[in-house]
Amino acid sequence: MYADLKGYEPKDMEFIIDDHIKEIFPAQLDFASLKDAKIKTANDAIKFIGKEFVATFPSGEIAMRKLDDFEIRNIREEYCVMQENEVPKRKLNLEETLEEIKLMKKRAEEAYNSILAEVAKYAAEVKEGTKEVLLSSKDTFCIALAGYYAIYTYDKTKKVFVLAKAFEVRDHQELWANEEKNRKSMHDLFGLDFPETPKPEEKENKEQEAADGDLPFAGENEVETKEQQEEE
């Protein structure tokens, strides 16, 4: 039943990550395997990350993970019992109430609709096969890399930090300075290379040059200007 899932956490947690994101970032980071780091716990790793990376440690971050078989079985059992037992009872109560007064009819309809909505919610949750996860702020860090913010959280079973989510950064003004150190740390610690995000001013200059090149009749205006100078 659904009550059995209170506080439940799968041993092997699998986060929902887009395929193109998986191609950019490593699925897990094993800080405990680093030589001379002396990292044994997630707390040790978080302290190490604070020194080696320009990282934030988000609180209340939500990620999506897959439901395991135990969760699917319990949720399905919950809404099946509701469908078989509670829905018919409330429907009968609705029919009896309709014969009494209109006010009671309204209240009974709300109760009936609420149980149907709850059943539909559980059924949809099982069909979707995903669940939002509140990431632990103590075991989660976020770093800027390759134009993205990548969020890693500690997997207690694997004893490594796994990629939970990543999202593209629109404003690169602050991103560029942060990710420069992160790229170096990824290379030095894990031997991983990431593309460098252009400096904001370089990007603006390139965009301006491209815009200037697209101006209509640019070449003709230059010729006319030279001819006017020669005539003078």
N, C-alpha and C positions, 0 to 999 in steps of 0.2 A: 504494500500500500504506500501511498505518497508520504505518510508520516514516517515510514522507515527510511526515507531519504534525507531526513533532517540531519544536517552536519556531515552528510556522506560526501566523500571525495574519492574518485576512482584512483586505483594504484597507478595506472598508465593513462595519464591525461593527454588527450590529443586535441590541440587547438586547431581552429579553422583558419587556414592561411591560404591566400590566393596563390596560384601556381607561379605567377610572375614574381611575386614577393619571395617565394621559396628559392627562385633562381638567383636572387640578389644577396640574400642573407643566409648564413649558416643556421641550420635547424637547432643547434645547441652549442653551447660554449662550456667546455669542461675546465674551469679555472683550477680545480684540484689537481689536474695533471701537469700544471705548469711547474717547471723546476725552480727551486729557490723561492717560490711564492709562499710555501707553508700554509696552504689553504686547506682546511678540513671541513668547515661548515659554511652554510650560506651567508652567515654574518661575517665570517672572515672574507668571503668573496666580495660582499658588498663594500666592505672597507677598502679592499684592494682596488675595486672598480672606481671608488671615489678618488683614489690617488692616481690611477693610470688613465682614466677617461674623463672627459667633460660630460658627466652624466647627471640626469635628474632621477629622483626616486619618487615616482608618482603615487599619490594616495587616491584610492577609489577608482582606479582604472578598470574598465570592463573589457574582457576579451570573450570570444565565443569558442566553446569547445564542443566535442561530440559527446552524446549520451552513450554510456556503456550499456551492456545487456541487462545488468541489474536494474539500472534506472528505467530503461524502457519497459521491462517486465513489471515493475512496481507501478509506474504511471498508467500503463495499460490496464492493470488490475483495478486501479482506482476508478478510472472512468467507466470500466465495464460494470463494476458493482453499482456505481451511481446510475448508469443507464438501466440496469435491471431492477434495482430496488427503489431508488429515490424518485426517478422521473415518473414512473406510473403512479406513485403515491401522491405526488404533488399535482399531477394532472387530474386525478380523482378529486383532490381537494379543491382544485380550480372549478371543476364542473359543479360540485356541491355549493360552492360559494356563489357561483353565478346565479343560483336560484334564490339566494337570500337578498343581498343588497349590492348595489353597484359599487359602493366603496370597498367592500370586501373583495369584489371581483377584481378591482384594480390592484389590490395588494397581492392577491393570489397570482395574478398574471406576472407581476414582478418577480415573485418567488420562483415561479415556473421558468421564466425566461433566464433567471440567474443561474439555475442549475444546468439548463441547456448550454448556456454560454460557457460554464465551467467545464462541462464535458467536451465541448468543442475546443476549448483552450488546451486541455490535456491531449486530446487526439491530434491537434495541430502540432503540439510540442513533440510528440512521438514521431509524427510524419516528417517533420523538419529534421529531427535528429540532432539538434544543436541546443546549446544552453549558454547563457551569458555567465561569465565567471568574474567575480570580483577579485582582482589580483592583489596579493598581499603587498602592502607598501614597504614592508620590511625586506622582502625577497624579490623586489622588482626594480629594474633600472631602465632608463631610456637614454639612447645615444643618437647623435646625428651622424648619418653616413650616406653618401651617394645621393644626396638630395632628399633623404627620408629621415624620419624619426623612427628608430627601431626599438621596440620594447621587449625586453627579455625578463622572464620570471623563473624562479628556481623550481625545478622538478624534484620533489622529495624522493621519488622512486629512482630516477636516473642519477640523482645527485649532480645534476648539471643545470645550467641556465638554458632555457629553451625559448625560441622566438615565439612570442604570443601574438604580436600584431606589429604592423608598420604602416605609416601613412606619409604621403608625400608632403613636403614643406613648400608652401607657396612663396613665402617671403624668405629669401636667402641672405638677408642683411646680417642677421645674427647667426644663422646656420653656418656660414662659411668659416668663421673664426673657431667655432666649436668643433666642427668635424675634421679640421686639419689635424688636431691632436689625436682624435679618435682613429683616423686612417693610419696614423703612425703607430698607435698602440696595437691596432689589429694586425698590422704587418709585423711588428716586433714580437708580439706575444704569440700569434697564431699563424703567422706566415700568409695572411690573407690580404689581398690588394683590392682596394675600392677606387672607382674613378673619382677624380677631384672635381668638386663643384666650383665653377668659375667664380672669381671674386665679383661682388655686386657691381663694382664700377666697370670691370671688364665686360660683363654681360650687357650693361647699359650702353657702352661704347660700340659694341658689336651691333646691338639693335639699332643704334642711331646711324651707323654706317650703312646698314641694310636699308633703313628708311630713306637716307639720302640718295642711295643708288636707285631707288624706285621712283624718284621725282620725275614727272613727265617733262620731256624736252630739255633735260639737263644739259645734254651735249650741245644742242642748238643755242642755248643761252650763253654758253661759254664762247662759242664761235662769234656770236654777235658782239659780245663784250670786247673781244680781241680786235674785231674790225673797227669798232667805235674808237678804241684807243689809237689805232693806226691812223685813222682819219684826223683825229685831233693833233 
